[in-house]
């Protein structure tokens, strides 16, 4: 296969050298097309040595071969890593001011862009609009990973690992994954995608429900939906067909997931019960309100000096996780259900003890336990953060499994545990 590997001018360009090696070791012919800025990070000699081909950046080089047209025409696949904010903007605008942007305009094969930039640049409305436009045109744009960036800051904007980009690229042309190519030994803890959930249907709930008080106000919670989105992303990377039931989320859903948007706990219950039949795995990562106002006021509750303070009566919401387990047991006993629990310890018991009690009470196979609240320094843990630390508890009494790191890393650990549970069932 003839691959054009575009390289943008960012510090993550060094990872593109590893990506090039993955392609060449798998037997593909790779032409590296860095931008001039990219050569400030990784020199031309590196790209030529790894690809075995001359490296050019300008449309006026090798004009006798009509290089700026030929590369795009002949390519079976174009991958750009890293795709900087500037490069995304130029691609979306149809610029043709260097060899790489010319190649992108000429390509009629699958094109995959792997963004990398600082969080503020990724979240800027201009970048998001450029990404949306490129995707609308059929360009495949990966979501950036979440983690440590160039400086001391961290967040979404990190280039996905070369193995992840490699697998995503080959999936576009129907090629083998990194696992199948035989270059990357697998197994728990590798953190890279595989086809371990290929053919499986996974339903993930994410975000926080909002329970309306009146047309203006609601009762809500601190959930950002980041962990649920990461779980959907990890399941997609593992080859699953993913449906994301999304309550309020601060982050966009991952590309490739089918999204069902909900607001309240009752709406989430209805959506999950509708999506559960036929699913192999249910992951209840949403922060579902335990209570809702007994009635929603038709007009805004007014604050008047001559009026008494309002009294809001709460009623209990259905336990969606328990209901999913009960219905599963009657109709689809082979379905694997994973719950999430956000717990705090108190004078009576620890967060771990409360988690174990909840696991027994809910009846799901796995429970992912978060200890929430403020840490010793007073900073908020879990909710809204880009990192997480969890314990994965098993109903069969297995040893609790600790997972920590970015929410994408935690999601990958949970998906690996799900994969092992399904594999164990298959051998029984």
N, C-alpha and C positions, 0 to 999 in steps of 0.2 A: 504494500500500500504506500502511496506517495503522500507524505505528510508535510505540510508547511507549519513550522513552529515559529509564531511571532512572539517577540519578547519586548515588553514595554519597559520604560525607564523607571524602574523602582528597585528598592533594595532587595525585593523578593526575586529578582532576576537570577540569583544564584540557584534557586530551586528549579528554575527552568532547565538548567544544565542537567540536573538529575532526571527531569522529565524526558529530555532528549535521549538520555541513556536508556531509559525504559523502552522508548519506541525503537531505537536501533537494536537493542538486544532481543526484542521481539521479532526482528527481521524486517522492519519497515524502513523505507528510504525517507530520510528527513532532510529538509532544507530549512536551515535557521534563518529567520529574517528579523534581526533585532532593529530597534529604532536607534538613532544616533545617541539618544539619552541612555539607552540600555547599555551601550558600549562603555559608558562611564562607570558602570557597575561590574560588568563581566566583559572582558576584551574579546576582540574578533578571533584571536588565536584559539581561545577555548571552544567557541562554537564551530570553528573549522576542524579542530582536532576531533571533537566528539561526533560531528556529522560526516566528516570526510568529504565535505563540499566547500567551495568558496562561499564566503559570506558577503552579501551586498546590502546596502541600506538605501541607495538612491536610485531614482528612476533612470538616471543617465549613465548608469553602469551596465555593461553587457547589453548595450542597445541593439547590437547586431542580432541578439536572440529575442528581441522584444520582451525582455524579462518581466517588465511590469504587467504584461498581459499573460505571458506564458505560465507563470507560477500559479496564478489563480485558476487558469483553464485546466492545467494538468493535475492539480491537487485532488486527491480523494478525500482529504480531511484537512481543515485548517484549525489550529489550536493557538490561542494567544494567552500566554502566561508569563508574567503578570499583565493583566489589562488595567492600566492606570486610569484615573479619572479623566485625564487628558485624552488618552487613547479611546476610551469609551465615548467621549464627546465628539472626537473626530470621526469615529466610525458611525455614530448616530447621525452626524451632519453630512456624511457622504464625502468627506475630504479625501483628497488624493495627492497629498503633499510629500509623501515618501513611498518607498517600495512596499511597506507593509500595508498602508491604507489603500494603495492601488490594488494589492493582492486581495484585500477584503472586498473591494468593489467588484473584482473580476470573478471571485469564487462562486461556483454553482454547486459546490459540495457542502456537506455539513460543516458548520462553523461553531466552535466552542470558545467562549471567552471566560477566563478565570480572573475575576477582579482581585486587586490588592491595593489598599490605600488606607489612610487613617480613617478612623470611625466617622469623624465629622464630615470628611469628604464623601464617604460612602452614603451617609444619611442625608446629604444635601439634596434639596428638591431637584436641582439640575441633574445630578448624577442619577437619582431615582427615575427621573423622566427619561433620561437617555437609555437606561436599562430597559424600562418598559417599552420604549419605542423599538429597540433592537429585538426584544423578545417578540413583539408584535410582528416584526418582519421575518421571524423564523430563526433568528440567531439564538443559539443556546448559551445563556449566561448563567454560570454557577453563582450561588450565593457564597460570599466570602466566609471563611472560617472565623470563629471567635477565639481570641487568645491574645498573647503578648504581641505588641507591635514593635516598631523600630525603637522607640524610646521607652520610658517607664510606663506609658499608658497601655491599656489593653481594651479589647472590645471587638466588634465585628469589623472586618477589614483585612484580616490575615489571609494570605494566599492558602487555599487548600493544599494539603500535602500532595506531592507529585503522584503518588499511587492513586489517590482519589481522582485527580484530573485525568490520569491515564485510563482508569476504568470507565469514567464518564465519557471520555472521548471515544473509546472503542465501542461503547454501547450505542453510540450514534450511528455507527457503520455496521452494527451487528457482529462485531468481533468478540473474541474471548475477553474475559475480565483479567485483571492482573493475577488473580489466583490461577486461572486456566492457563495463562502463559507460562506458568511455572517459575517465575522469577522471584516471587514474593512468598515465602513460607507463611502459612496462615496459623490460625489458632487463637485462643483467647489472649487478649492483651495487645494484639498488634495494632488495633485502632484503625485499620483500613477497611474499605468496603469490600464486599464479596457478593456472590449471588446466593448467600445462605438462606434468604427468604424468597427466592425466585418462585413464582407461582403461588405465593401466599397473599392473602388479603388481610391488611392490618388497618384497624380503625383506631385513631388517636384523638382524644379530646384534649383541648388546651385552652389556656387563658382563664380569666375570672368572670364569673357570672355577675350580672347586675340586676338587682331586684327593685323595680320601680316603686317610689313612694308617691310621686305625683308627676305631672308632665315634665318637670325640671330635674327632680332629685331622684337618687337611687341609693340603695345600700350595696356596697361593693367590697372588694378586697384588693390586696396589693399585688396579685399575680400579674406578671407581664406577658405570660405565654411563651417566654423564651425557651424554657425547658421542653414544653410540648412541641414547639416548632422544631427544636433540635432532634427530638425523638422521631418526628415524622421524616426529617431529613435523613437520619440514620437508617430508618427502615427503607426509605427509597434507595439509599446507597447499597443496601443489602439485597435489592432486587424486588422488594415487595410492591404490591399495588396498594397505595395508601390513600385513605380518606381521613381528612382532618376536620373534626367537629370543633369549630373555633368560636369561643366566646370572646370577650374583649381581650385584644392582644396589642402589645406595644411594638411588635415586630411583624413583618409580612410573612405569610405562609410560604413554605419552600416551593419552588417551581417543581411541577410534576405531581403534586398532591391534589386530589379532588377535595374541594373545600365546601363545607356546609356551615354557614354562619348562623350563630344563635346569640340570644341575649341573656335570658333568665335561666334559672335552674330548671324550670318546667320545660322550657324550649330545648334545653340541652338533653333532658331526659327523653323527650319525644324523638329527637334526632338520633340519639344513641340506640334507642330501642328499634328504630327503623333501620339503622345501619348494621346492627349486630348480626342478624341472620345471614349466614354464609361467610362470615368473617372467621379467619383462623385465629386471630389475636385481637383482643381489645385492650387498649392502654388508656386508663382513666387518669390522665395527668392534669385535667382541668381543676381549678379551685372552685368547687361548687358550693354555693351558699347553703348553710344548714337551715337557715330561716329566711322567711320573706314577710313583708307586711301583710297583715290579714286582708287589707283592701288597699287599692290604689286610688288616691283622690283624683277626681276628674279635673280639678283645677289646682293651681299652685297653692300650697299651704302658706298663708300669709302670716307675717310677723307684725302684730299690732300691739300697741301699748295697752289697749283695753281688753286684750284677749288673754286667756290662760295659755300656759305652755301646752303644746300638742302632746297627746299621748299616743304612741305608736304601738300597736299590738302586733306581735310577731307570731307566725305559725310555722310549724316544721315543714321543711321541704322533703320530698321523697328521697330515700337513699338510693341513688341511681346505681351505684356499684353493687349493692346487695341485690337489687332487682335484676341487674344483668346476670349475676351469678345464678339466681333462682331460675330465670328463664333459660339460661344455658343448660343447667342441669336437666331440665325437662326436655329440651329440644335438640341440643347440640353439645353433648357431654365432652367432645374432644376439643372444644374451644379453650384457648388459653387466655386467662384474664389477669391483667396486671393493674394493681391499684397504686395510688400515691397517697401519702399521708404527710401533712405538715403538722408537726407536733412540737410542743414545748414541755419541758420538765417542770415539776413543782415540788412542794414539800412532801407530797404523797408518793410520787413515783417519778421515774426518769422518762425522757422522750422515747428511749428504746423500749421500756416496758409498755408504755402506751401504744407504741407501734405494734408490738407483738400481740397485744390484746385486740387491736383493731384488725390485724391479719386474721386472727381466729374468728372474730365476729363477722367479718365481711365474706369470708369463704373463697377469696381469690387465690390463685396459685402463688403469685409474687406480690410483694408490697414494697414500694420504694419509699424509704423513710427519710424525710428532711427534718432537721431540727431548725426551727425558724426563730425569729426574734433578733435582738441585737447581740453582737459579740462583746467581748470584754472591753473593747475600745469604743463601744457605743454605735458601731456601724451596723446597718441592716444586713442580715444574712439571707441568702436565697432569693427573696422576692426582688425582682428588678435587677439583680446582679448578673454578671456575665460568667461567673464561676459558681460551682456548687460542690457539695460533698454529701453523699447519701450512703445509706445502708440498704442493700437489697435483701429482703427477708423472704424466706421460702416457707410455704405451708407444710412441706414434707419434713421440716425440721433440719434442713441442711444448714451448714455454717453461713452466717450472714456475710455478705460480700460487700466490701467497702469500695466505693468509686469516688474519685475527686478529680477536679480540674475544671476546664471550661465546660459549659453546658453541652457542647457538642461531644466532648470526651466522655462525660457522664452518660449521655444518650447512647454513644457507641457501646459502652459497657452494659447498659441495660439491654440493648438489642442483642449483644453477644449472649447474655444470659437467657434471653427469650429463645434464641437459636438453639442453645444447648438443651433447654427444656423440651423443645419440639423434637430435637434429634433423639433425646432419651425416650420420649413417648413412642417414636417410630420403631424403636428396638424392642419395645415391650410386647 
